[in-house]
């Protein structure tokens, strides 16, 4: 999930060419749009989910990140840049996908809604023993400076706290209502209904994780800071916020020691990246591996949604942490 960049001058030139191509594509990108619905572009799956739920049949939603693809690795093609330009609203999270940030900055203008502005993001160290980025393999020479997953050391995985996702839904209803005032009350009502569902999910997590034999979850990638903070868990991450960072042997040894100390029975890995690092730690400490999904995207052909995947995560946590 680490995004490798060309030297800065080449990257800037490529961005300029992409913007020109996107502008040329604009004339065709929205030709199939329904004039009775609001055209919304979302940057990755959780934002698609909340937009579809709040917008209902009043919106036409395009998700830039396809199922099975890592959203961090997304590189927009000219047609997608055209979609960003033509959209009546673009829902994204600044700092999470550099190519989307570039397209929004150049094409979206006032039609952009950055969900990171709803409530300040948590620091990358939230949730426990997180990897600080100091001991992974260095960036390739000439890599673009200044970008890490998140914004200025912040954790972007805000949707893993259902109560925060409810806040985003409320704010999104306001933005949709500004674009489409005639249906503003409908957007508000749907956001309220979604909030009720998310508060129910939050209650299920609170009850389900209240009485567990252990509170530590060992993860291949520290995506779960919001979940850990919300439900009083401690996250022990093998790699940092960018899970394709190659952890150094020292870090692997540190995580193995933590896992033994807390008698961790499960090492979690996620759905869209290789489980090799988690399997290495699991073999070292005699644990098993299991999926804990950060819900950055859905798997191709999957039938679930955000709510069902979150409930699957709760089941996995209850088993691993031996909750009563």
Short mmCIF file of the C-alpha atoms (twelve columns), coordinates in Angstrom:
data_MODEL
# 
_entry.id   MODEL 
# 
loop_
_atom_site.group_PDB 
_atom_site.id 
_atom_site.type_symbol 
_atom_site.label_atom_id 
_atom_site.label_alt_id 
_atom_site.label_comp_id 
_atom_site.label_asym_id 
_atom_site.label_seq_id 
_atom_site.Cartn_x 
_atom_site.Cartn_y 
_atom_site.Cartn_z 
_atom_site.pdbx_PDB_model_num 
ATOM 1   C CA . UNK A 1   0.000   0.000   0.000   1 
ATOM 2   C CA . UNK A 2   2.974   2.380   -0.091  1 
ATOM 3   C CA . UNK A 3   2.768   4.710   -3.066  1 
ATOM 4   C CA . UNK A 4   6.085   5.140   -4.837  1 
ATOM 5   C CA . UNK A 5   6.612   8.359   -6.721  1 
ATOM 6   C CA . UNK A 6   8.894   9.429   -9.506  1 
ATOM 7   C CA . UNK A 7   11.266  12.335  -8.873  1 
ATOM 8   C CA . UNK A 8   9.332   15.482  -8.152  1 
ATOM 9   C CA . UNK A 9   9.835   17.175  -11.509 1 
ATOM 10  C CA . UNK A 10  8.627   14.124  -13.389 1 
ATOM 11  C CA . UNK A 11  5.664   13.721  -11.046 1 
ATOM 12  C CA . UNK A 12  4.604   17.332  -11.535 1 
ATOM 13  C CA . UNK A 13  4.858   17.002  -15.313 1 
ATOM 14  C CA . UNK A 14  2.776   13.829  -15.224 1 
ATOM 15  C CA . UNK A 15  0.165   15.538  -13.070 1 
ATOM 16  C CA . UNK A 16  -0.067  18.399  -15.546 1 
ATOM 17  C CA . UNK A 17  -0.542  16.055  -18.484 1 
ATOM 18  C CA . UNK A 18  -3.190  14.119  -16.581 1 
ATOM 19  C CA . UNK A 19  -5.074  17.319  -15.807 1 
ATOM 20  C CA . UNK A 20  -5.041  18.311  -19.495 1 
ATOM 21  C CA . UNK A 21  -6.240  14.872  -20.516 1 
ATOM 22  C CA . UNK A 22  -8.953  14.998  -17.877 1 
ATOM 23  C CA . UNK A 23  -10.145 18.354  -19.144 1 
ATOM 24  C CA . UNK A 24  -10.330 16.959  -22.670 1 
ATOM 25  C CA . UNK A 25  -12.384 14.034  -21.391 1 
ATOM 26  C CA . UNK A 26  -14.888 16.192  -19.524 1 
ATOM 27  C CA . UNK A 27  -17.183 16.616  -22.466 1 
ATOM 28  C CA . UNK A 28  -17.971 12.898  -22.526 1 
ATOM 29  C CA . UNK A 29  -17.588 11.908  -18.863 1 
ATOM 30  C CA . UNK A 30  -21.015 13.107  -17.731 1 
ATOM 31  C CA . UNK A 31  -22.990 12.400  -20.903 1 
ATOM 32  C CA . UNK A 32  -24.859 9.482   -19.307 1 
ATOM 33  C CA . UNK A 33  -25.707 11.345  -16.094 1 
ATOM 34  C CA . UNK A 34  -29.308 11.398  -14.909 1 
ATOM 35  C CA . UNK A 35  -30.470 15.050  -14.746 1 
ATOM 36  C CA . UNK A 36  -32.889 14.158  -11.935 1 
ATOM 37  C CA . UNK A 37  -30.125 12.887  -9.652  1 
ATOM 38  C CA . UNK A 38  -27.076 14.506  -8.061  1 
ATOM 39  C CA . UNK A 39  -23.808 13.222  -9.559  1 
ATOM 40  C CA . UNK A 40  -21.414 12.334  -6.724  1 
ATOM 41  C CA . UNK A 41  -17.895 10.940  -7.030  1 
ATOM 42  C CA . UNK A 42  -16.481 9.131   -3.987  1 
ATOM 43  C CA . UNK A 43  -12.822 8.304   -3.484  1 
ATOM 44  C CA . UNK A 44  -13.059 4.834   -1.895  1 
ATOM 45  C CA . UNK A 45  -15.568 2.346   -0.482  1 
ATOM 46  C CA . UNK A 46  -16.601 3.634   2.988   1 
ATOM 47  C CA . UNK A 47  -17.369 7.014   1.431   1 
ATOM 48  C CA . UNK A 48  -19.377 5.285   -1.291  1 
ATOM 49  C CA . UNK A 49  -21.341 3.405   1.369   1 
ATOM 50  C CA . UNK A 50  -22.266 6.473   3.381   1 
ATOM 51  C CA . UNK A 51  -23.077 8.513   0.252   1 
ATOM 52  C CA . UNK A 52  -25.401 5.847   -1.128  1 
ATOM 53  C CA . UNK A 53  -27.150 5.510   2.212   1 
ATOM 54  C CA . UNK A 54  -27.609 9.249   2.741   1 
ATOM 55  C CA . UNK A 55  -28.329 10.057  -0.904  1 
ATOM 56  C CA . UNK A 56  -30.648 7.169   -1.667  1 
ATOM 57  C CA . UNK A 57  -32.190 7.214   -5.123  1 
ATOM 58  C CA . UNK A 58  -31.591 10.972  -5.368  1 
ATOM 59  C CA . UNK A 59  -27.886 10.492  -6.115  1 
ATOM 60  C CA . UNK A 60  -25.790 8.785   -8.764  1 
ATOM 61  C CA . UNK A 61  -22.585 7.573   -7.123  1 
ATOM 62  C CA . UNK A 62  -19.293 6.716   -8.837  1 
ATOM 63  C CA . UNK A 63  -16.538 5.145   -6.734  1 
ATOM 64  C CA . UNK A 64  -13.042 5.852   -8.074  1 
ATOM 65  C CA . UNK A 65  -11.508 2.800   -6.336  1 
ATOM 66  C CA . UNK A 66  -12.728 -0.488  -7.775  1 
ATOM 67  C CA . UNK A 67  -13.445 -3.600  -5.638  1 
ATOM 68  C CA . UNK A 68  -10.300 -5.571  -4.877  1 
ATOM 69  C CA . UNK A 69  -7.959  -2.635  -5.569  1 
ATOM 70  C CA . UNK A 70  -5.908  -0.892  -2.936  1 
ATOM 71  C CA . UNK A 71  -7.340  2.642   -2.700  1 
ATOM 72  C CA . UNK A 72  -3.925  4.073   -1.724  1 
ATOM 73  C CA . UNK A 73  -2.434  2.820   -4.994  1 
ATOM 74  C CA . UNK A 74  -5.100  4.471   -7.116  1 
ATOM 75  C CA . UNK A 75  -3.859  6.333   -10.178 1 
ATOM 76  C CA . UNK A 76  -6.647  8.161   -11.980 1 
ATOM 77  C CA . UNK A 77  -7.103  7.761   -15.717 1 
ATOM 78  C CA . UNK A 78  -8.272  10.706  -17.844 1 
ATOM 79  C CA . UNK A 79  -11.871 9.557   -17.731 1 
ATOM 80  C CA . UNK A 80  -11.828 9.506   -13.933 1 
ATOM 81  C CA . UNK A 81  -10.314 12.981  -13.819 1 
ATOM 82  C CA . UNK A 82  -13.190 14.027  -16.058 1 
ATOM 83  C CA . UNK A 83  -15.662 12.479  -13.613 1 
ATOM 84  C CA . UNK A 84  -14.128 14.498  -10.782 1 
ATOM 85  C CA . UNK A 85  -14.421 17.651  -12.889 1 
ATOM 86  C CA . UNK A 86  -18.053 16.998  -13.852 1 
ATOM 87  C CA . UNK A 87  -19.303 15.889  -10.426 1 
ATOM 88  C CA . UNK A 88  -21.697 18.033  -8.467  1 
ATOM 89  C CA . UNK A 89  -20.015 16.763  -5.292  1 
ATOM 90  C CA . UNK A 90  -16.707 14.930  -4.712  1 
ATOM 91  C CA . UNK A 91  -16.420 13.099  -1.389  1 
ATOM 92  C CA . UNK A 92  -12.825 12.293  -0.410  1 
ATOM 93  C CA . UNK A 93  -10.346 12.219  2.476   1 
ATOM 94  C CA . UNK A 94  -7.419  14.575  1.953   1 
ATOM 95  C CA . UNK A 95  -4.011  12.911  2.296   1 
ATOM 96  C CA . UNK A 96  -5.267  9.359   1.794   1 
ATOM 97  C CA . UNK A 97  -4.956  9.139   -2.009  1 
ATOM 98  C CA . UNK A 98  -2.480  11.584  -3.575  1 
ATOM 99  C CA . UNK A 99  -3.854  11.177  -7.095  1 
ATOM 100 C CA . UNK A 100 -7.351  12.049  -5.884  1 
ATOM 101 C CA . UNK A 101 -5.982  15.030  -3.959  1 
ATOM 102 C CA . UNK A 102 -4.348  16.295  -7.171  1 
ATOM 103 C CA . UNK A 103 -7.526  15.884  -9.210  1 
ATOM 104 C CA . UNK A 104 -9.660  17.568  -6.550  1 
ATOM 105 C CA . UNK A 105 -7.258  20.473  -6.270  1 
ATOM 106 C CA . UNK A 106 -7.176  21.008  -10.040 1 
ATOM 107 C CA . UNK A 107 -10.718 20.073  -11.066 1 
ATOM 108 C CA . UNK A 108 -13.271 20.004  -8.226  1 
ATOM 109 C CA . UNK A 109 -13.168 23.494  -6.727  1 
ATOM 110 C CA . UNK A 110 -16.059 24.181  -4.343  1 
ATOM 111 C CA . UNK A 111 -17.650 20.823  -5.188  1 
ATOM 112 C CA . UNK A 112 -15.171 18.980  -2.946  1 
ATOM 113 C CA . UNK A 113 -16.114 17.650  0.501   1 
ATOM 114 C CA . UNK A 114 -13.143 16.516  2.594   1 
ATOM 115 C CA . UNK A 115 -14.482 14.211  5.327   1 
ATOM 116 C CA . UNK A 116 -11.330 14.820  7.382   1 
ATOM 117 C CA . UNK A 117 -12.708 18.289  8.138   1 
ATOM 118 C CA . UNK A 118 -15.762 16.955  9.994   1 
ATOM 119 C CA . UNK A 119 -13.768 16.208  13.144  1 
ATOM 120 C CA . UNK A 120 -10.004 16.299  13.741  1 
ATOM 121 C CA . UNK A 121 -8.288  13.026  12.871  1 
ATOM 122 C CA . UNK A 122 -6.526  11.040  15.565  1 
ATOM 123 C CA . UNK A 123 -2.733  11.004  15.656  1 
ATOM 124 C CA . UNK A 124 -1.056  7.988   14.120  1 
ATOM 125 C CA . UNK A 125 -0.044  6.849   17.617  1 
ATOM 126 C CA . UNK A 126 -3.645  6.462   18.806  1 
ATOM 127 C CA . UNK A 127 -4.752  3.048   19.981  1 
ATOM 128 C CA . UNK A 128 -1.562  1.678   21.523  1 
ATOM 129 C CA . UNK A 129 1.889   0.403   20.482  1 
ATOM 130 C CA . UNK A 130 1.999   1.713   16.941  1 
ATOM 131 C CA . UNK A 131 4.910   1.537   14.591  1 
ATOM 132 C CA . UNK A 132 6.499   4.990   14.373  1 
ATOM 133 C CA . UNK A 133 7.904   4.588   10.892  1 
ATOM 134 C CA . UNK A 134 11.535  4.737   12.033  1 
ATOM 135 C CA . UNK A 135 12.522  1.149   11.398  1 
ATOM 136 C CA . UNK A 136 11.065  0.179   8.070   1 
ATOM 137 C CA . UNK A 137 12.953  -0.005  4.827   1 
ATOM 138 C CA . UNK A 138 13.895  3.444   3.495   1 
ATOM 139 C CA . UNK A 139 12.112  5.142   0.614   1 
ATOM 140 C CA . UNK A 140 13.590  4.683   -2.827  1 
ATOM 141 C CA . UNK A 141 15.894  7.507   -3.891  1 
ATOM 142 C CA . UNK A 142 13.927  10.335  -5.453  1 
ATOM 143 C CA . UNK A 143 10.648  9.388   -3.774  1 
ATOM 144 C CA . UNK A 144 8.155   12.191  -3.399  1 
ATOM 145 C CA . UNK A 145 8.724   13.914  -0.085  1 
ATOM 146 C CA . UNK A 146 6.092   14.875  2.394   1 
ATOM 147 C CA . UNK A 147 3.497   12.161  1.873   1 
ATOM 148 C CA . UNK A 148 2.546   9.466   4.311   1 
ATOM 149 C CA . UNK A 149 -0.808  7.779   4.636   1 
ATOM 150 C CA . UNK A 150 -2.944  10.221  6.547   1 
ATOM 151 C CA . UNK A 151 -2.377  13.944  6.915   1 
ATOM 152 C CA . UNK A 152 0.640   15.228  8.845   1 
ATOM 153 C CA . UNK A 153 0.984   12.138  11.018  1 
ATOM 154 C CA . UNK A 154 -2.746  11.578  11.375  1 
ATOM 155 C CA . UNK A 155 -4.600  8.271   11.060  1 
ATOM 156 C CA . UNK A 156 -7.106  8.408   8.179   1 
ATOM 157 C CA . UNK A 157 -9.121  5.264   9.077   1 
ATOM 158 C CA . UNK A 158 -11.889 7.291   10.709  1 
ATOM 159 C CA . UNK A 159 -14.703 5.048   9.442   1 
ATOM 160 C CA . UNK A 160 -13.649 2.238   11.814  1 
ATOM 161 C CA . UNK A 161 -15.341 4.172   14.616  1 
ATOM 162 C CA . UNK A 162 -19.069 3.932   13.755  1 
ATOM 163 C CA . UNK A 163 -19.882 7.070   15.735  1 
ATOM 164 C CA . UNK A 164 -17.453 9.101   13.654  1 
ATOM 165 C CA . UNK A 165 -18.927 7.702   10.449  1 
ATOM 166 C CA . UNK A 166 -22.333 8.878   11.696  1 
ATOM 167 C CA . UNK A 167 -20.906 12.388  12.054  1 
ATOM 168 C CA . UNK A 168 -19.654 12.223  8.473   1 
ATOM 169 C CA . UNK A 169 -23.125 11.137  7.332   1 
ATOM 170 C CA . UNK A 170 -24.713 14.119  9.061   1 
ATOM 171 C CA . UNK A 171 -22.241 16.521  7.463   1 
ATOM 172 C CA . UNK A 172 -22.702 14.880  4.062   1 
ATOM 173 C CA . UNK A 173 -26.467 15.369  4.321   1 
ATOM 174 C CA . UNK A 174 -25.814 19.064  4.744   1 
ATOM 175 C CA . UNK A 175 -23.570 19.200  1.687   1 
ATOM 176 C CA . UNK A 176 -26.067 17.278  -0.450  1 
ATOM 177 C CA . UNK A 177 -28.831 19.566  0.765   1 
ATOM 178 C CA . UNK A 178 -26.822 22.590  -0.334  1 
ATOM 179 C CA . UNK A 179 -26.443 21.085  -3.827  1 
ATOM 180 C CA . UNK A 180 -30.057 19.908  -3.993  1 
ATOM 181 C CA . UNK A 181 -32.188 22.081  -1.647  1 
ATOM 182 C CA . UNK A 182 -35.511 20.580  -2.740  1 
ATOM 183 C CA . UNK A 183 -34.523 17.239  -1.201  1 
ATOM 184 C CA . UNK A 184 -32.525 18.532  1.780   1 
ATOM 185 C CA . UNK A 185 -35.032 17.147  4.278   1 
ATOM 186 C CA . UNK A 186 -34.798 13.699  2.671   1 
ATOM 187 C CA . UNK A 187 -31.006 13.679  3.010   1 
ATOM 188 C CA . UNK A 188 -31.264 14.692  6.649   1 
ATOM 189 C CA . UNK A 189 -33.807 11.953  7.352   1 
ATOM 190 C CA . UNK A 190 -31.665 9.272   5.705   1 
ATOM 191 C CA . UNK A 191 -28.581 10.422  7.619   1 
ATOM 192 C CA . UNK A 192 -30.603 10.157  10.835  1 
ATOM 193 C CA . UNK A 193 -31.686 6.613   9.938   1 
ATOM 194 C CA . UNK A 194 -28.095 5.641   9.182   1 
ATOM 195 C CA . UNK A 195 -26.969 7.162   12.473  1 
ATOM 196 C CA . UNK A 196 -29.422 4.868   14.273  1 
ATOM 197 C CA . UNK A 197 -27.910 1.825   12.527  1 
ATOM 198 C CA . UNK A 198 -24.373 2.939   13.319  1 
ATOM 199 C CA . UNK A 199 -25.220 3.585   16.961  1 
ATOM 200 C CA . UNK A 200 -26.658 0.070   17.152  1 
ATOM 201 C CA . UNK A 201 -23.392 -1.271  15.713  1 
ATOM 202 C CA . UNK A 202 -21.454 0.787   18.248  1 
ATOM 203 C CA . UNK A 203 -23.511 -0.723  21.073  1 
ATOM 204 C CA . UNK A 204 -22.867 -4.238  19.754  1 
ATOM 205 C CA . UNK A 205 -19.120 -3.560  19.805  1 
ATOM 206 C CA . UNK A 206 -19.215 -2.086  23.289  1 
ATOM 207 C CA . UNK A 207 -21.124 -5.071  24.682  1 
ATOM 208 C CA . UNK A 208 -19.213 -7.667  22.690  1 
ATOM 209 C CA . UNK A 209 -15.763 -6.421  23.729  1 
ATOM 210 C CA . UNK A 210 -16.580 -5.489  27.322  1 
ATOM 211 C CA . UNK A 211 -15.412 -8.714  28.960  1 
ATOM 212 C CA . UNK A 212 -12.424 -10.209 27.153  1 
ATOM 213 C CA . UNK A 213 -9.470  -12.227 28.451  1 
ATOM 214 C CA . UNK A 214 -7.074  -9.813  26.724  1 
ATOM 215 C CA . UNK A 215 -7.298  -6.314  25.252  1 
ATOM 216 C CA . UNK A 216 -4.319  -6.416  22.854  1 
ATOM 217 C CA . UNK A 217 -4.762  -7.004  19.132  1 
ATOM 218 C CA . UNK A 218 -1.673  -7.701  17.036  1 
ATOM 219 C CA . UNK A 219 -2.175  -6.423  13.484  1 
ATOM 220 C CA . UNK A 220 -0.084  -6.472  10.336  1 
ATOM 221 C CA . UNK A 221 -0.908  -2.784  9.776   1 
ATOM 222 C CA . UNK A 222 -1.945  -0.141  12.256  1 
ATOM 223 C CA . UNK A 223 -5.273  0.725   10.676  1 
ATOM 224 C CA . UNK A 224 -7.302  0.126   13.821  1 
ATOM 225 C CA . UNK A 225 -6.452  3.069   16.057  1 
ATOM 226 C CA . UNK A 226 -9.998  4.444   16.000  1 
ATOM 227 C CA . UNK A 227 -11.499 1.058   16.805  1 
ATOM 228 C CA . UNK A 228 -8.955  0.443   19.572  1 
ATOM 229 C CA . UNK A 229 -9.520  3.836   21.166  1 
ATOM 230 C CA . UNK A 230 -13.304 3.613   20.980  1 
ATOM 231 C CA . UNK A 231 -13.487 0.175   22.624  1 
ATOM 232 C CA . UNK A 232 -10.527 0.373   25.026  1 
ATOM 233 C CA . UNK A 233 -8.290  -2.031  23.138  1 
ATOM 234 C CA . UNK A 234 -4.544  -1.832  22.570  1 
ATOM 235 C CA . UNK A 235 -3.237  -2.111  19.032  1 
ATOM 236 C CA . UNK A 236 0.195   -3.637  18.447  1 
ATOM 237 C CA . UNK A 237 1.152   -2.999  14.848  1 
ATOM 238 C CA . UNK A 238 3.815   -4.848  12.890  1 
ATOM 239 C CA . UNK A 239 4.074   -2.162  10.217  1 
ATOM 240 C CA . UNK A 240 2.818   1.389   10.352  1 
ATOM 241 C CA . UNK A 241 -0.038  3.145   8.643   1 
ATOM 242 C CA . UNK A 242 1.389   2.089   5.282   1 
ATOM 243 C CA . UNK A 243 1.322   -1.719  5.464   1 
ATOM 244 C CA . UNK A 244 3.587   -2.372  2.506   1 
ATOM 245 C CA . UNK A 245 6.411   -0.760  4.458   1 
ATOM 246 C CA . UNK A 246 8.860   -3.590  5.054   1 
ATOM 247 C CA . UNK A 247 9.308   -3.992  8.826   1 
ATOM 248 C CA . UNK A 248 12.899  -4.356  9.941   1 
ATOM 249 C CA . UNK A 249 13.992  -7.519  11.792  1 
ATOM 250 C CA . UNK A 250 14.173  -5.478  14.982  1 
ATOM 251 C CA . UNK A 251 10.511  -4.549  14.647  1 
ATOM 252 C CA . UNK A 252 9.502   -8.155  14.009  1 
ATOM 253 C CA . UNK A 253 11.360  -9.189  17.153  1 
ATOM 254 C CA . UNK A 254 9.651   -6.442  19.168  1 
ATOM 255 C CA . UNK A 255 6.195   -7.471  18.009  1 
ATOM 256 C CA . UNK A 256 6.925   -11.147 18.672  1 
ATOM 257 C CA . UNK A 257 7.994   -10.232 22.215  1 
ATOM 258 C CA . UNK A 258 4.794   -8.231  22.746  1 
ATOM 259 C CA . UNK A 259 2.692   -11.088 21.380  1 
ATOM 260 C CA . UNK A 260 4.333   -13.558 23.763  1 
ATOM 261 C CA . UNK A 261 3.980   -11.160 26.693  1 
ATOM 262 C CA . UNK A 262 0.242   -10.824 26.126  1 
ATOM 263 C CA . UNK A 263 -0.216  -14.475 25.113  1 
ATOM 264 C CA . UNK A 264 -1.737  -13.426 21.806  1 
ATOM 265 C CA . UNK A 265 -3.439  -16.370 20.130  1 
ATOM 266 C CA . UNK A 266 -4.105  -14.569 16.833  1 
ATOM 267 C CA . UNK A 267 -2.121  -12.317 14.512  1 
ATOM 268 C CA . UNK A 268 -4.428  -10.303 12.279  1 
ATOM 269 C CA . UNK A 269 -3.843  -9.460  8.646   1 
ATOM 270 C CA . UNK A 270 -6.083  -7.597  6.224   1 
ATOM 271 C CA . UNK A 271 -7.883  -8.580  3.064   1 
ATOM 272 C CA . UNK A 272 -6.156  -6.568  0.330   1 
ATOM 273 C CA . UNK A 273 -2.469  -7.122  1.162   1 
ATOM 274 C CA . UNK A 274 -0.187  -10.125 1.577   1 
ATOM 275 C CA . UNK A 275 -0.452  -12.039 4.892   1 
ATOM 276 C CA . UNK A 276 3.261   -13.024 4.831   1 
ATOM 277 C CA . UNK A 277 4.424   -10.737 7.642   1 
ATOM 278 C CA . UNK A 278 1.547   -11.765 9.920   1 
ATOM 279 C CA . UNK A 279 2.276   -15.417 9.171   1 
ATOM 280 C CA . UNK A 280 5.948   -14.888 10.089  1 
ATOM 281 C CA . UNK A 281 5.028   -13.532 13.522  1 
ATOM 282 C CA . UNK A 282 2.388   -16.223 14.030  1 
ATOM 283 C CA . UNK A 283 4.905   -18.998 13.364  1 
ATOM 284 C CA . UNK A 284 7.389   -17.359 15.708  1 
ATOM 285 C CA . UNK A 285 4.983   -17.237 18.653  1 
ATOM 286 C CA . UNK A 286 2.817   -20.293 17.924  1 
ATOM 287 C CA . UNK A 287 -0.313  -18.284 17.083  1 
ATOM 288 C CA . UNK A 288 -2.811  -18.523 14.256  1 
ATOM 289 C CA . UNK A 289 -3.742  -15.843 11.735  1 
ATOM 290 C CA . UNK A 290 -7.124  -14.314 10.973  1 
ATOM 291 C CA . UNK A 291 -8.559  -11.480 8.905   1 
ATOM 292 C CA . UNK A 292 -9.372  -8.113  10.449  1 
ATOM 293 C CA . UNK A 293 -10.691 -5.990  7.618   1 
ATOM 294 C CA . UNK A 294 -9.937  -2.221  7.580   1 
ATOM 295 C CA . UNK A 295 -12.778 -1.884  5.031   1 
ATOM 296 C CA . UNK A 296 -10.801 0.334   2.702   1 
ATOM 297 C CA . UNK A 297 -12.440 -1.570  -0.156  1 
ATOM 298 C CA . UNK A 298 -14.602 -4.607  -0.787  1 
ATOM 299 C CA . UNK A 299 -13.424 -7.799  -2.392  1 
ATOM 300 C CA . UNK A 300 -14.634 -8.440  -5.967  1 
ATOM 301 C CA . UNK A 301 -17.925 -10.312 -6.018  1 
ATOM 302 C CA . UNK A 302 -18.510 -9.787  -2.305  1 
ATOM 303 C CA . UNK A 303 -22.099 -9.503  -1.122  1 
ATOM 304 C CA . UNK A 304 -21.505 -7.696  2.164   1 
ATOM 305 C CA . UNK A 305 -21.428 -4.015  3.022   1 
ATOM 306 C CA . UNK A 306 -19.783 -1.839  5.675   1 
ATOM 307 C CA . UNK A 307 -22.173 -2.997  8.406   1 
ATOM 308 C CA . UNK A 308 -21.773 -6.714  7.726   1 
ATOM 309 C CA . UNK A 309 -17.973 -6.488  7.450   1 
ATOM 310 C CA . UNK A 310 -17.809 -4.571  10.725  1 
ATOM 311 C CA . UNK A 311 -19.872 -7.299  12.377  1 
ATOM 312 C CA . UNK A 312 -17.526 -9.902  10.906  1 
ATOM 313 C CA . UNK A 313 -14.627 -7.985  12.451  1 
ATOM 314 C CA . UNK A 314 -16.400 -8.035  15.812  1 
ATOM 315 C CA . UNK A 315 -16.776 -11.820 15.629  1 
ATOM 316 C CA . UNK A 316 -13.080 -12.178 14.777  1 
ATOM 317 C CA . UNK A 317 -12.058 -9.946  17.665  1 
ATOM 318 C CA . UNK A 318 -14.266 -11.759 20.153  1 
ATOM 319 C CA . UNK A 319 -12.725 -15.088 19.162  1 
ATOM 320 C CA . UNK A 320 -9.132  -13.836 19.238  1 
ATOM 321 C CA . UNK A 321 -9.504  -11.912 22.507  1 
ATOM 322 C CA . UNK A 322 -11.540 -14.685 24.163  1 
ATOM 323 C CA . UNK A 323 -14.501 -12.520 25.059  1 
ATOM 324 C CA . UNK A 324 -17.251 -13.937 27.222  1 
# 
